[in-house]
Amino acid sequence: MPIYSRKITVPANSTTTVNVNVEGDYLTYLKIRYPPGPRGLLKVAVFYGIKQIFPYEEDTWFYGDNESHEWEGYWMLPEERTRLIVKAVNEDTKYEHSVYIIFKTEYLKETWIYKLANLLAGAIRRFLGWL
C-alpha cells in the first residue's frame, strides 16, 4: 500500500500546482490537513488531467483552518502510474499558507474484495476436493 505525502506552501495572493505521481490500481485514501492560520482563504482541489476528482463537483474547493478533510473509498486509477494534480489557491493578500496532503493507493491484489475472492476460491477448491 503506497503512501504519498506533500506539503504545499502557497505565497500570498497566488496559485500553486503540484504534480503527485502515484502507483497502484486504486486511490483509497485522501487527507487534506489545514494547520491554523488560513481562515478559509486557502482552497484546494485534486485533478486527474483537466477532470476535477476531489471535491467531485467542478469549480468547488476544500477550505479549512486547523482542520482536516478525509476521504476513504476506491477510486480506480486510470493508469498504473497516474499523475494527480493538486491545485491550491491562496486568496489571502498578505500571508503565505500551507496545506498537507496524504494519498494512499492499493494494488488490486491488496484490496479486500480480491482477498475475499481468493478465500472463497480456496474454500470451493477444498470442498470439491473432499467430494
FENKAJO-V118423 format. One record per residue. OMEGA is omega in whole degrees, -180 to 180 (* if undefined). Layout:
BEGIN
omega
OMEGA
OMEGA
END
This chain:
BEGIN
omega
178
177
-179
-177
177
167
-179
177
-177
177
179
173
-180
-180
177
177
-178
175
176
179
-178
178
178
178
-178
166
-173
-176
175
175
175
-176
175
173
178
172
-172
176
178
-179
177
-178
-173
173
-180
-176
164
-172
179
-178
176
-179
177
-16
-171
-177
178
176
171
-172
166
176
175
175
-179
179
180
170
-178
176
173
180
178
174
-176
177
-176
-179
179
172
-174
175
173
-178
176
178
180
-178
178
-180
175
-177
-175
-171
169
178
180
175
180
-176
176
173
170
177
176
169
-178
-178
179
-174
-178
-178
178
179
178
179
178
177
179
179
178
179
179
178
179
180
-179
178
-179
-178
*
END
